[in-house]
Amino acid sequence: MKTTLLDYLAAQVADYAGEGQLELNWDKKEHVFELTMNLTAQNKAGQSITDAAGQLSAQNKIDFQDQILFYDEKRLDPVAFADDYLALIPFAGKRGLARQTIDGLFAYLPNLLADGLSDLTDFLNDDTVTTFGLKWQPAIFEQQVAKQGTVTSADYLGYPRY
């Protein structure tokens, strides 16, 4: 049985051992996958934090979430969703996505989330840091993908057929 894009993403999420936690959601109807990244940090100073929705919280721990969207480039206009996701990664319909792209992403995620957790801790403990968000760096992501080797047609993980 051939490994699908869903199978490979799910295996990578299950094997992830870096900072934070990852969750994968597949929306069959929209032909997208959402990779949710969760970070948790202690709010030892008890700072009152206003979240993106404008809600005020002074909880002892702060949970932060951001997402990466894998989308079928033939079915979705990424411009409409650019502000809702940290990053958008297109795939080629039924052909899917090259294994190297996913491997590059999962090589990049530990550093992205470790830096993010450090920045979140700074945000909670340093009054001069007034905002927080993960910092996606496309050039570093592309470097990680390039390190995975040349892509051939055999490297594509097809979109699952269910």
N, C-alpha and C positions, 0 to 999 in steps of 0.2 A: 504494500500500500504506500502510495506517495504522500510525503509530508505536505500538508497545506500551510498556507499563510497563518491560519488560526492555530494549528498545531504548534508551529514553530514559535509564534509569539507567546502562546501559553506556556511552552516549555521554558522559554527565556525568562518570563515573569516568575515562574515557579523556582527557577535556579538562581534568581537575583539575590546577592548577599551583601549589597552595599547599604549605605545610609537610607533610611526611610523604608516605606513599603510600597509595593506596586500592585495594581489591580488592572485586569483587562476586561473590557466590556465589548461585546460584538453586537452591533445593531444590524441584523440581517436585512431589514427592510431598506435601510439607508445605505447599506454596503460600506459601513465604516467600522473601525475599531478605535476605541478610546483607551489609551494607556494613562491611568490615573496614578500620580505620584503623591504620596502622603508623607509629610514631615511633621514631627511632634517635638516641641521644645518646652522646657520648664519656664514659666513666667515667675521666677523667684521674687522679683521686685514687685509683683502684683500690679504691673502697669495696666492701665485701661487701654485697650486696643480697639480701634474701629476697623472692622473688616470691609471687604470690597462692597458688601451689600449695605454698609452704613450701620451695622449692628455693633453696639459697644459691649465689650467683654473684659472682665478682670479675672478670668479663671486662672488656676494654678498652672495649667498647661495650655499651650496653643497648638492647635492642629491646623496645618496648612496643606492645601491641595492644589495641584495644577495638573493639566492634562496635555497629552500629545494626541493628535488625531491622525490616523491613517485613513485615507479616503480614496475612493475610486475616482480618478481624474476625469473619467467620462461622465460621471453622474453628479458631481458636486462642484460648485463654484467656491474655491477656497477663499476668495475675497470676502464672501458673506460670513465666514467663520473665523477670520484671522484674529479678531480681537478676543475671541472666546477660548483660544488655546495657546499654550506656550509655543508649540510648533505644529506645523501641518506637513505630513509626509504622504505624497501621492503614491498610488500603486496603479498598475496598468490593467484595470478590469479583471477579466478571468485569468489573465496571465499572472497577475499578482505582483509580487515585489521580490527583488533580488535578496538572497540570503545575506549578502555582504552589507546591505543597507541596515538590516536588523542587527547584524553582528556589530556594525559600527556604532549604532545607537546604544547597544548594551555595553559597549566599551566606553562610551562617553557618559552614560548615566551615573556611574559611581562618583565621578568627579563633579558632575553637575549637582547632584544631590548632596554631596559632602560640602561643597561650597555653599549651597543653599542653606543647609543646616547651620553652618558657621555664620552666614549672613542673618539668619533668623535669630540666632542667639545674640548676635550683636544688636539687632533691632530691639530685642527685649531688654537688653542690659545697658544700652548706651543711648542716652537722651538725644544725642546729636544725630542719630540715625532715625529718620522720620518715616521711611517707607520700606517695605520689603516685597520682594518678588524674585522668583527664579530668573536667572539670566541665561537664556538660550544663546549660544554662540554658534551660528551657522558654519563659520569657517572651521571651527574645531570639530564639529559634527562631521563635516565633509572630509576632513583629514582622517578621522577615525574610519569612515567608510572606505576611503582610498587605501588605507592600510590593510583592508581585508582582501585585497587582490582584485584582479580583473574579473568582470562579470561576463559570464557566458549564458547562453539560453538555458542551459541545464541548471543554472543557479536560481532560477525563478521558482518561488513558492506560490502555487496557484491559489486563487480565491476558492474557499470551500464551497462545495455544491450540496446544499441541504434543502 
